């Protein structure tokens, strides 16, 4: 039993340590250039179309949510 556990530990250790590592390109300098560029946009919109879409969706939900809360408070008051 103990011998099987040791063999399993060796196999697990060997397969993890001998796996090939992928080369990952460092994209941080590219992103720094984009976000530090002075183009008049706020930081939360410099990410592109996806950031603009998320911002507009959040603002829309916030405005409608605030309106709905005021409506419900009005109904509860009367």
FIVEX-495615 format. One record per residue: residue number from 1; residue in three letters; x, y, z of N, C-alpha, C, O, CB in turn. Coordinates in Angstrom, 2 decimals. Atoms other than C-alpha are relative to their C-alpha. Glycine has a CB too. Layout:
N
i:NUM&aa:Ala&n.u:X&n.v:Y&n.w:Z&ca.u:X&ca.v:Y&ca.w:Z&c.u:X&c.v:Y&c.w:Z&o.u:X&o.v:Y&o.w:Z&cb.u:X&cb.v:Y&cb.w:Z;
...
This chain:
78
i:1&aa:Unk&n.u:0.83&n.v:-1.19&n.w:0.00&ca.u:0.00&ca.v:0.00&ca.w:0.00&c.u:0.88&c.v:1.25&c.w:0.00&o.u:0.68&o.v:2.16&o.w:-0.81&cb.u:-0.95&cb.v:0.00&cb.w:1.22;
i:2&aa:Unk&n.u:-0.87&n.v:-1.15&n.w:-0.11&ca.u:2.71&ca.v:2.45&ca.w:1.02&c.u:0.86&c.v:0.16&c.w:-1.25&o.u:1.16&o.v:1.28&o.w:-1.66&cb.u:0.89&cb.v:-0.12&cb.w:1.24;
i:3&aa:Unk&n.u:-0.81&n.v:-0.03&n.w:1.21&ca.u:4.76&ca.v:1.53&ca.w:-2.04&c.u:-0.79&c.v:0.62&c.w:-1.16&o.u:-0.23&o.v:1.36&o.w:-1.97&cb.u:0.48&cb.v:-1.43&cb.w:-0.37;
i:4&aa:Unk&n.u:0.85&n.v:-0.57&n.w:1.04&ca.u:1.82&ca.v:2.42&ca.w:-4.32&c.u:-0.13&c.v:1.51&c.w:0.16&o.u:-0.13&o.v:2.24&o.w:-0.83&cb.u:-1.38&cb.v:-0.64&cb.w:0.03;
i:5&aa:Unk&n.u:0.11&n.v:-1.44&n.w:-0.26&ca.u:1.48&ca.v:5.83&ca.w:-2.67&c.u:1.29&c.v:0.71&c.w:-0.43&o.u:1.24&o.v:1.77&o.w:-1.04&cb.u:-0.30&cb.v:0.27&cb.w:1.49;
i:6&aa:Unk&n.u:-1.28&n.v:-0.60&n.w:0.40&ca.u:5.19&ca.v:6.56&ca.w:-3.17&c.u:0.14&c.v:0.04&c.w:-1.52&o.u:0.60&o.v:1.03&o.w:-2.08&cb.u:1.16&cb.v:-0.79&cb.w:0.61;
i:7&aa:Unk&n.u:-0.08&n.v:0.05&n.w:1.46&ca.u:5.00&ca.v:5.47&ca.w:-6.82&c.u:-0.90&c.v:1.07&c.w:-0.61&o.u:-0.53&o.v:1.72&o.w:-1.59&cb.u:-0.38&cb.v:-1.40&cb.w:-0.52;
i:8&aa:Unk&n.u:0.92&n.v:-1.00&n.w:0.50&ca.u:1.98&ca.v:7.71&ca.w:-7.36&c.u:0.56&c.v:1.41&c.w:0.20&o.u:0.41&o.v:2.27&o.w:-0.67&cb.u:-1.37&cb.v:-0.13&cb.w:0.69;
i:9&aa:Unk&n.u:-0.61&n.v:-1.31&n.w:-0.25&ca.u:3.78&ca.v:10.67&ca.w:-5.78&c.u:1.10&c.v:0.29&c.w:-1.01&o.u:1.22&o.v:1.41&o.w:-1.50&cb.u:0.56&cb.v:0.08&cb.w:1.44;
i:10&aa:Unk&n.u:-1.08&n.v:-0.20&n.w:0.96&ca.u:6.77&ca.v:10.15&ca.w:-8.06&c.u:-0.54&c.v:0.30&c.w:-1.39&o.u:-0.02&o.v:1.17&o.w:-2.09&cb.u:0.90&cb.v:-1.22&cb.w:-0.05;
i:11&aa:Unk&n.u:0.58&n.v:-0.22&n.w:1.32&ca.u:4.62&ca.v:9.95&ca.w:-11.17&c.u:-0.59&c.v:1.40&c.w:-0.08&o.u:-0.41&o.v:2.10&o.w:-1.08&cb.u:-1.08&cb.v:-1.06&cb.w:-0.30;
i:12&aa:Unk&n.u:0.61&n.v:-1.32&n.w:0.00&ca.u:2.71&ca.v:13.08&ca.w:-10.21&c.u:1.07&c.v:1.09&c.w:-0.02&o.u:0.94&o.v:2.07&o.w:-0.75&cb.u:-0.90&cb.v:0.18&cb.w:1.22;
i:13&aa:Unk&n.u:-1.07&n.v:-0.99&n.w:-0.07&ca.u:5.87&ca.v:15.00&ca.w:-9.38&c.u:0.75&c.v:0.08&c.w:-1.33&o.u:1.10&o.v:1.17&o.w:-1.78&cb.u:0.97&cb.v:-0.33&cb.w:1.14;
i:14&aa:Unk&n.u:-0.75&n.v:0.06&n.w:1.26&ca.u:7.61&ca.v:13.89&ca.w:-12.58&c.u:-0.80&c.v:0.66&c.w:-1.13&o.u:-0.23&o.v:1.39&o.w:-1.94&cb.u:0.34&cb.v:-1.46&cb.w:-0.36;
i:15&aa:Unk&n.u:0.78&n.v:-0.53&n.w:1.11&ca.u:4.72&ca.v:14.82&ca.w:-14.88&c.u:-0.16&c.v:1.51&c.w:0.11&o.u:-0.23&o.v:2.20&o.w:-0.91&cb.u:-1.37&cb.v:-0.66&cb.w:-0.05;
i:16&aa:Unk&n.u:0.15&n.v:-1.45&n.w:-0.16&ca.u:4.35&ca.v:18.31&ca.w:-13.40&c.u:1.32&c.v:0.70&c.w:-0.28&o.u:1.34&o.v:1.73&o.w:-0.96&cb.u:-0.49&cb.v:0.33&cb.w:1.41;
i:17&aa:Unk&n.u:-1.28&n.v:-0.69&n.w:0.14&ca.u:8.04&ca.v:19.17&ca.w:-13.31&c.u:0.58&c.v:-0.11&c.w:-1.40&o.u:1.41&o.v:0.72&o.w:-1.79&cb.u:0.98&cb.v:-0.54&cb.w:0.99;
i:18&aa:Unk&n.u:-0.58&n.v:0.17&n.w:1.33&ca.u:8.80&ca.v:17.90&ca.w:-16.81&c.u:-0.87&c.v:0.59&c.w:-1.10&o.u:-0.56&o.v:0.45&o.w:-2.28&cb.u:0.25&cb.v:-1.46&cb.w:-0.27;
i:19&aa:Unk&n.u:0.86&n.v:-0.57&n.w:1.03&ca.u:5.98&ca.v:19.71&ca.w:-18.57&c.u:0.68&c.v:1.20&c.w:-0.64&o.u:1.38&o.v:1.96&o.w:0.03&cb.u:-1.37&cb.v:0.39&cb.w:0.58;
i:20&aa:Unk&n.u:-0.62&n.v:-1.10&n.w:0.74&ca.u:7.07&ca.v:22.17&ca.w:-21.22&c.u:-0.70&c.v:1.31&c.w:0.34&o.u:-1.93&o.v:1.35&o.w:0.46&cb.u:-0.05&cb.v:-0.25&cb.w:-1.53;
i:21&aa:Unk&n.u:0.57&n.v:-1.30&n.w:-0.30&ca.u:6.57&ca.v:25.83&ca.w:-20.42&c.u:-0.22&c.v:0.75&c.w:-1.30&o.u:0.60&o.v:0.74&o.w:-2.21&cb.u:0.92&cb.v:0.81&cb.w:0.95;
i:22&aa:Unk&n.u:0.29&n.v:-0.81&n.w:1.18&ca.u:4.91&ca.v:28.06&ca.w:-22.96&c.u:0.65&c.v:1.36&c.w:0.15&o.u:0.74&o.v:1.91&o.w:1.26&cb.u:-1.52&cb.v:0.14&cb.w:-0.22;
i:23&aa:Unk&n.u:-0.58&n.v:-1.34&n.w:0.01&ca.u:6.57&ca.v:31.29&ca.w:-23.91&c.u:-1.14&c.v:1.01&c.w:-0.11&o.u:-1.88&o.v:1.01&o.w:-1.10&cb.u:1.02&cb.v:0.17&cb.w:-1.18;
i:24&aa:Unk&n.u:1.06&n.v:-1.00&n.w:-0.01&ca.u:4.23&ca.v:34.15&ca.w:-23.02&c.u:0.61&c.v:1.36&c.w:-0.27&o.u:1.57&o.v:1.77&o.w:0.39&cb.u:-0.77&cb.v:-0.02&cb.w:1.36;
i:25&aa:Unk&n.u:-0.51&n.v:-1.32&n.w:0.36&ca.u:4.78&ca.v:37.52&ca.w:-24.62&c.u:-0.47&c.v:1.02&c.w:1.03&o.u:-1.63&o.v:1.02&o.w:1.44&cb.u:-0.47&cb.v:0.40&cb.w:-1.44;
i:26&aa:Unk&n.u:0.32&n.v:-1.05&n.w:-0.97&ca.u:4.89&ca.v:40.45&ca.w:-22.20&c.u:-0.67&c.v:1.15&c.w:-0.74&o.u:-0.04&o.v:1.85&o.w:-1.53&cb.u:1.28&cb.v:0.49&cb.w:0.74;
i:27&aa:Unk&n.u:0.75&n.v:-1.05&n.w:0.67&ca.u:2.17&ca.v:42.85&ca.w:-23.35&c.u:-0.19&c.v:1.24&c.w:0.87&o.u:-0.90&o.v:2.16&o.w:0.47&cb.u:-1.34&cb.v:-0.52&cb.w:-0.43;
i:28&aa:Unk&n.u:0.17&n.v:-1.12&n.w:-0.92&ca.u:2.41&ca.v:45.24&ca.w:-20.40&c.u:0.48&c.v:1.32&c.w:-0.62&o.u:-0.24&o.v:2.31&o.w:-0.52&cb.u:0.73&cb.v:-0.27&cb.w:1.29;
i:29&aa:Unk&n.u:-0.43&n.v:-1.28&n.w:0.59&ca.u:4.51&ca.v:47.90&ca.w:-22.23&c.u:-0.98&c.v:0.54&c.w:-1.05&o.u:-1.19&o.v:1.75&o.w:-1.14&cb.u:1.37&cb.v:-0.17&cb.w:-0.62;
i:30&aa:Unk&n.u:0.97&n.v:-0.43&n.w:1.01&ca.u:1.98&ca.v:47.98&ca.w:-25.08&c.u:-1.23&c.v:0.61&c.w:0.67&o.u:-1.72&o.v:1.66&o.w:0.25&cb.u:-0.41&cb.v:-1.17&cb.w:-0.90;
i:31&aa:Unk&n.u:1.17&n.v:-0.51&n.w:-0.71&ca.u:-0.92&ca.v:48.44&ca.w:-22.66&c.u:0.31&c.v:1.31&c.w:0.71&o.u:-0.55&o.v:2.19&o.w:0.79&cb.u:-0.50&cb.v:-1.03&cb.w:1.00;
i:32&aa:Unk&n.u:-0.39&n.v:-1.25&n.w:-0.66&ca.u:0.99&ca.v:51.14&ca.w:-20.77&c.u:-0.03&c.v:1.16&c.w:-0.99&o.u:-0.47&o.v:2.25&o.w:-0.65&cb.u:1.40&cb.v:-0.13&cb.w:0.62;
i:33&aa:Unk&n.u:0.02&n.v:-1.05&n.w:1.02&ca.u:1.41&ca.v:53.12&ca.w:-24.00&c.u:-1.44&c.v:0.43&c.w:-0.29&o.u:-1.72&o.v:1.62&o.w:-0.43&cb.u:0.68&cb.v:-0.48&cb.w:-1.29;
i:34&aa:Unk&n.u:1.40&n.v:-0.32&n.w:0.31&ca.u:-2.33&ca.v:52.89&ca.w:-24.70&c.u:-0.63&c.v:0.80&c.w:1.13&o.u:-1.32&o.v:1.79&o.w:0.89&cb.u:-0.80&cb.v:-1.30&cb.w:-0.26;
i:35&aa:Unk&n.u:0.67&n.v:-0.64&n.w:-1.13&ca.u:-3.41&ca.v:53.91&ca.w:-21.22&c.u:0.65&c.v:1.32&c.w:0.42&o.u:-0.01&o.v:2.14&o.w:1.06&cb.u:-0.04&cb.v:-0.93&cb.w:1.17;
i:36&aa:Unk&n.u:-0.66&n.v:-1.25&n.w:-0.35&ca.u:-0.84&ca.v:56.69&ca.w:-20.79&c.u:-0.08&c.v:1.04&c.w:-1.10&o.u:0.36&o.v:2.18&o.w:-0.91&cb.u:1.44&cb.v:-0.26&cb.w:0.34;
i:37&aa:Unk&n.u:0.14&n.v:-0.93&n.w:1.12&ca.u:-1.60&ca.v:58.30&ca.w:-24.14&c.u:-0.98&c.v:1.11&c.w:0.37&o.u:-2.04&o.v:0.84&o.w:0.93&cb.u:-0.46&cb.v:-0.73&cb.w:-1.28;
i:38&aa:Unk&n.u:0.86&n.v:-1.13&n.w:-0.33&ca.u:-3.09&ca.v:61.79&ca.w:-23.75&c.u:-0.92&c.v:0.28&c.w:-1.18&o.u:-0.59&o.v:1.07&o.w:-2.06&cb.u:0.85&cb.v:1.26&cb.w:0.35;
i:39&aa:Unk&n.u:0.96&n.v:-0.19&n.w:1.09&ca.u:-6.13&ca.v:61.59&ca.w:-26.04&c.u:-1.33&c.v:0.56&c.w:0.50&o.u:-2.31&o.v:0.55&o.w:-0.24&cb.u:-0.22&cb.v:-1.31&cb.w:-0.73;
i:40&aa:Unk&n.u:1.20&n.v:-0.63&n.w:-0.52&ca.u:-8.70&ca.v:63.24&ca.w:-23.79&c.u:-1.05&c.v:-0.97&c.w:0.54&o.u:-2.08&o.v:-0.54&o.w:1.05&cb.u:-0.62&cb.v:0.81&cb.w:-1.06;
i:41&aa:Unk&n.u:0.95&n.v:0.99&n.w:-0.52&ca.u:-10.45&ca.v:60.00&ca.w:-22.82&c.u:0.31&c.v:-0.31&c.w:1.46&o.u:1.48&o.v:-0.35&o.w:1.84&cb.u:0.03&cb.v:-1.29&cb.w:-0.84;
i:42&aa:Unk&n.u:-0.28&n.v:0.45&n.w:-1.36&ca.u:-10.89&ca.v:59.02&ca.w:-19.18&c.u:0.55&c.v:-1.43&c.w:-0.01&o.u:0.35&o.v:-2.17&o.w:-0.97&cb.u:-1.27&cb.v:0.07&cb.w:0.86;
i:43&aa:Unk&n.u:-0.67&n.v:1.30&n.w:-0.07&ca.u:-8.99&ca.v:55.93&ca.w:-18.06&c.u:-0.98&c.v:-1.16&c.w:-0.17&o.u:-0.65&o.v:-2.16&o.w:-0.81&cb.u:0.74&cb.v:-0.15&cb.w:1.32;
i:44&aa:Unk&n.u:0.94&n.v:1.12&n.w:0.06&ca.u:-12.11&ca.v:53.78&ca.w:-17.74&c.u:-0.59&c.v:-0.20&c.w:-1.40&o.u:-1.33&o.v:-1.16&o.w:-1.61&cb.u:-1.11&cb.v:0.21&cb.w:0.99;
i:45&aa:Unk&n.u:0.48&n.v:0.18&n.w:1.37&ca.u:-12.87&ca.v:54.27&ca.w:-21.46&c.u:1.13&c.v:-0.25&c.w:-1.00&o.u:0.86&o.v:-0.41&o.w:-2.19&cb.u:-0.79&cb.v:1.20&cb.w:-0.43;
i:46&aa:Unk&n.u:-1.13&n.v:0.17&n.w:0.91&ca.u:-9.37&ca.v:53.82&ca.w:-22.92&c.u:0.16&c.v:-1.43&c.w:-0.50&o.u:0.99&o.v:-1.68&o.w:-1.38&cb.u:1.26&cb.v:0.43&cb.w:0.67;
i:47&aa:Unk&n.u:-0.13&n.v:1.39&n.w:0.41&ca.u:-9.83&ca.v:50.06&ca.w:-23.29&c.u:-0.66&c.v:-0.31&c.w:-1.32&o.u:-0.45&o.v:-1.39&o.w:-1.88&cb.u:-0.59&cb.v:-0.88&cb.w:1.05;
i:48&aa:Unk&n.u:0.61&n.v:0.22&n.w:1.30&ca.u:-11.89&ca.v:50.46&ca.w:-26.45&c.u:-1.51&c.v:-0.13&c.w:0.07&o.u:-2.15&o.v:0.38&o.w:0.98&cb.u:0.57&cb.v:-1.22&cb.w:-0.62;
i:49&aa:Unk&n.u:1.44&n.v:0.13&n.w:0.16&ca.u:-15.39&ca.v:49.51&ca.w:-27.53&c.u:-0.64&c.v:-0.77&c.w:1.15&o.u:-1.73&o.v:-0.42&o.w:1.60&cb.u:-0.33&cb.v:-0.68&cb.w:-1.30;
i:50&aa:Unk&n.u:0.56&n.v:0.80&n.w:-1.09&ca.u:-15.93&ca.v:46.92&ca.w:-24.82&c.u:-0.15&c.v:0.84&c.w:1.27&o.u:-1.14&o.v:0.71&o.w:1.99&cb.u:0.89&cb.v:-1.23&cb.w:0.28;
i:51&aa:Unk&n.u:0.10&n.v:-0.86&n.w:-1.18&ca.u:-15.20&ca.v:49.47&ca.w:-22.08&c.u:-1.13&c.v:1.00&c.w:-0.15&o.u:-1.86&o.v:1.25&o.w:0.81&cb.u:1.32&cb.v:0.75&cb.w:0.22;
i:52&aa:Unk&n.u:1.07&n.v:-0.95&n.w:0.23&ca.u:-17.57&ca.v:51.99&ca.w:-23.66&c.u:-1.36&c.v:-0.67&c.w:0.15&o.u:-2.29&o.v:-0.10&o.w:0.73&cb.u:0.13&cb.v:0.63&cb.w:-1.40;
i:53&aa:Unk&n.u:1.26&n.v:0.74&n.w:-0.11&ca.u:-20.31&ca.v:49.37&ca.w:-23.91&c.u:-0.32&c.v:-0.32&c.w:1.46&o.u:-1.45&o.v:-0.15&o.w:1.89&cb.u:0.06&cb.v:-1.30&cb.w:-0.83;
i:54&aa:Unk&n.u:0.22&n.v:0.28&n.w:-1.42&ca.u:-19.87&ca.v:48.30&ca.w:-20.28&c.u:-0.36&c.v:1.26&c.w:0.77&o.u:-1.22&o.v:1.22&o.w:1.65&cb.u:1.24&cb.v:-0.65&cb.w:0.60;
i:55&aa:Unk&n.u:0.28&n.v:-1.26&n.w:-0.67&ca.u:-19.87&ca.v:51.94&ca.w:-19.15&c.u:-1.44&c.v:0.45&c.w:-0.28&o.u:-2.16&o.v:0.83&o.w:0.65&cb.u:0.98&cb.v:1.08&cb.w:-0.44;
i:56&aa:Unk&n.u:1.35&n.v:-0.43&n.w:0.35&ca.u:-23.07&ca.v:52.78&ca.w:-21.04&c.u:-1.06&c.v:-0.91&c.w:0.60&o.u:-2.11&o.v:-0.45&o.w:1.05&cb.u:-0.17&cb.v:0.04&cb.w:-1.52;
i:57&aa:Unk&n.u:0.94&n.v:0.95&n.w:-0.61&ca.u:-24.80&ca.v:49.62&ca.w:-19.82&c.u:-0.14&c.v:0.27&c.w:1.49&o.u:-1.25&o.v:0.26&o.w:2.03&cb.u:0.46&cb.v:-1.45&cb.w:-0.23;
i:58&aa:Unk&n.u:0.03&n.v:-0.28&n.w:-1.43&ca.u:-23.85&ca.v:50.41&ca.w:-16.23&c.u:-0.76&c.v:1.28&c.w:0.29&o.u:-1.56&o.v:1.34&o.w:1.22&cb.u:1.41&cb.v:0.09&cb.w:0.56;
i:59&aa:Unk&n.u:0.70&n.v:-1.27&n.w:-0.21&ca.u:-25.06&ca.v:53.99&ca.w:-16.51&c.u:-1.49&c.v:-0.13&c.w:-0.25&o.u:-2.30&o.v:0.43&o.w:0.49&cb.u:0.59&cb.v:1.09&cb.w:-0.90;
i:60&aa:Unk&n.u:1.42&n.v:0.21&n.w:0.31&ca.u:-28.35&ca.v:52.91&ca.w:-18.11&c.u:-0.69&c.v:-0.74&c.w:1.13&o.u:-1.77&o.v:-0.34&o.w:1.57&cb.u:-0.16&cb.v:-0.77&cb.w:-1.31;
i:61&aa:Unk&n.u:0.60&n.v:0.75&n.w:-1.10&ca.u:-29.04&ca.v:50.34&ca.w:-15.41&c.u:-0.08&c.v:0.84&c.w:1.27&o.u:-1.04&o.v:0.71&o.w:2.03&cb.u:0.80&cb.v:-1.28&cb.w:0.26;
i:62&aa:Unk&n.u:0.01&n.v:-0.86&n.w:-1.18&ca.u:-28.14&ca.v:52.88&ca.w:-12.72&c.u:-1.13&c.v:1.01&c.w:-0.07&o.u:-1.84&o.v:1.22&o.w:0.91&cb.u:1.33&cb.v:0.71&cb.w:0.16;
i:63&aa:Unk&n.u:1.06&n.v:-1.00&n.w:0.15&ca.u:-30.51&ca.v:55.52&ca.w:-14.09&c.u:-1.37&c.v:-0.65&c.w:0.13&o.u:-2.23&o.v:-0.14&o.w:0.86&cb.u:0.12&cb.v:0.73&cb.w:-1.36;
i:64&aa:Unk&n.u:1.29&n.v:0.67&n.w:-0.10&ca.u:-33.41&ca.v:53.08&ca.w:-14.56&c.u:-0.24&c.v:-0.56&c.w:1.40&o.u:-1.36&o.v:-0.54&o.w:1.90&cb.u:-0.08&cb.v:-1.11&cb.w:-1.03;
i:65&aa:Unk&n.u:0.15&n.v:0.51&n.w:-1.36&ca.u:-32.74&ca.v:51.51&ca.w:-11.16&c.u:-0.35&c.v:1.09&c.w:0.98&o.u:-1.18&o.v:0.88&o.w:1.87&cb.u:1.27&cb.v:-0.69&cb.w:0.44;
i:66&aa:Unk&n.u:0.32&n.v:-1.13&n.w:-0.88&ca.u:-32.79&ca.v:54.89&ca.w:-9.44&c.u:-1.42&c.v:0.47&c.w:-0.23&o.u:-2.15&o.v:0.76&o.w:0.72&cb.u:0.98&cb.v:1.16&cb.w:-0.22;
i:67&aa:Unk&n.u:1.39&n.v:-0.38&n.w:0.32&ca.u:-36.00&ca.v:55.80&ca.w:-11.25&c.u:-1.00&c.v:-0.98&c.w:0.58&o.u:-2.04&o.v:-0.57&o.w:1.10&cb.u:-0.19&cb.v:0.10&cb.w:-1.50;
i:68&aa:Unk&n.u:0.91&n.v:1.02&n.w:-0.52&ca.u:-37.62&ca.v:52.53&ca.w:-10.22&c.u:-0.10&c.v:0.08&c.w:1.53&o.u:-1.18&o.v:-0.09&o.w:2.09&cb.u:0.47&cb.v:-1.39&cb.w:-0.42;
i:69&aa:Unk&n.u:0.02&n.v:-0.13&n.w:-1.46&ca.u:-36.63&ca.v:52.99&ca.w:-6.57&c.u:-0.83&c.v:1.21&c.w:0.41&o.u:-1.61&o.v:1.14&o.w:1.36&cb.u:1.43&cb.v:0.12&cb.w:0.56;
i:70&aa:Unk&n.u:0.80&n.v:-1.19&n.w:-0.31&ca.u:-38.10&ca.v:56.50&ca.w:-6.57&c.u:-1.48&c.v:-0.28&c.w:-0.24&o.u:-2.32&o.v:0.14&o.w:0.55&cb.u:0.46&cb.v:1.22&cb.w:-0.85;
i:71&aa:Unk&n.u:1.38&n.v:0.37&n.w:0.29&ca.u:-41.28&ca.v:55.16&ca.w:-8.19&c.u:-0.59&c.v:-0.87&c.w:1.11&o.u:-1.70&o.v:-0.62&o.w:1.57&cb.u:-0.09&cb.v:-0.74&cb.w:-1.34;
i:72&aa:Unk&n.u:0.49&n.v:0.88&n.w:-1.06&ca.u:-41.62&ca.v:52.40&ca.w:-5.58&c.u:-0.13&c.v:0.74&c.w:1.34&o.u:-1.06&o.v:0.47&o.w:2.09&cb.u:0.95&cb.v:-1.20&cb.w:0.16;
i:73&aa:Unk&n.u:0.13&n.v:-0.80&n.w:-1.23&ca.u:-40.98&ca.v:54.85&ca.w:-2.73&c.u:-1.23&c.v:0.89&c.w:-0.07&o.u:-1.92&o.v:1.08&o.w:0.93&cb.u:1.26&cb.v:0.85&cb.w:0.23;
i:74&aa:Unk&n.u:1.19&n.v:-0.80&n.w:0.19&ca.u:-43.69&ca.v:57.09&ca.w:-4.16&c.u:-1.26&c.v:-0.83&c.w:0.24&o.u:-2.19&o.v:-0.38&o.w:0.91&cb.u:-0.03&cb.v:0.62&cb.w:-1.40;
i:75&aa:Unk&n.u:1.16&n.v:0.89&n.w:-0.20&ca.u:-46.13&ca.v:54.17&ca.w:-4.27&c.u:-0.14&c.v:-0.41&c.w:1.45&o.u:-1.26&o.v:-0.50&o.w:1.96&cb.u:0.13&cb.v:-1.26&cb.w:-0.88;
i:76&aa:Unk&n.u:0.07&n.v:0.41&n.w:-1.40&ca.u:-45.24&ca.v:53.11&ca.w:-0.75&c.u:-0.45&c.v:1.15&c.w:0.90&o.u:-1.07&o.v:0.93&o.w:1.94&cb.u:1.37&cb.v:-0.52&cb.w:0.45;
i:77&aa:Unk&n.u:0.40&n.v:-1.16&n.w:-0.81&ca.u:-45.79&ca.v:56.65&ca.w:0.56&c.u:-1.49&c.v:0.25&c.w:-0.09&o.u:-2.08&o.v:0.79&o.w:0.84&cb.u:0.76&cb.v:1.25&cb.w:-0.45;
i:78&aa:Unk&n.u:1.44&n.v:-0.24&n.w:0.15&ca.u:-49.35&ca.v:56.75&ca.w:-0.79&c.u:-0.68&c.v:-1.31&c.w:0.01&o.u:-1.91&o.v:-1.37&o.w:-0.10&cb.u:-0.35&cb.v:0.76&cb.w:-1.29;
